[in-house]
Amino acid sequence: MINKHKAKNEIPHEELDKFDSPDSARYTKIGYKKKVNGGHIELIDKVIYPINICPHCGSEATFHRRVQESGDVVGNVWEAKQIESPKGLTYMKFDYCLDCHREFLIELYIWKKEESGSST
C-alpha cells in the first residue's frame, strides 16, 4: 500500500529503523519516549530527507557536507527550530546549499507530551 501522505523524497521509517545509532536523532524509532522538563514526551512522527544533497538544485555542496568533511560532527546543522505547545513539541533541522543559496529542511520530529500521571 502506498502512503499518499508521504513527502517527496522522504526516507521511509522502515529504512531508518534498520540502523541503531544513539548519536543520530534520525534513527530514533517512532514511539520512543524521553523525559524532558520533569515530564515525558513521545516521538509520534518524523520526516527525514536524504542528507547532503540540495532538493532545489541537486548540488552536493551543502553546509552539512562541508562541516562534516572538516571533521566537526557536532555543529553540522545550518539552523534548528523548535516549536512548543501545551500538547507537544516540533523540532526541525535545516541545511543550506552553497550553490543556489537556499535553505532546506532535512529533519522534522513531532513529539507528543504525555498526560500528567502517565510515565515510562
Beta strands, then each sheet from edge to edge (+ up, - down):
strand 1: 33-36
strand 2: 39-48
strand 3: 79-85
strand 4: 88-96
strand 5: 103-113
sheet 1: 1+ 2- 5+ 4- 3+
end
